[in-house]
């Protein structure tokens, strides 16, 4: 096992794959696939840890200091009317 950090190892394996001949390419691609898989697992775990430590954005309107009147005006302020779906603009 190589001691390089995963992104460095992935870059190294990509460079090796570009230079490799057919017999060794299969082994390099296997190592690259494994390195990418391990790095994806690491990133998922890291993002889960980060997201679990963020403050919740599910704050009630009362906690934000809103009244019923201010909440009913919000959709109109964003160009929407209450109870309607936003229109889909066509691009030509």
Secondary structure as GFF3:
##gff-version 3
##sequence-region A 1 92
A	DSSP	alpha_helix	6	19	.	.	.	ID=ss1
A	DSSP	alpha_helix	22	52	.	.	.	ID=ss2
A	DSSP	alpha_helix	61	64	.	.	.	ID=ss3
A	DSSP	alpha_helix	68	77	.	.	.	ID=ss4
###
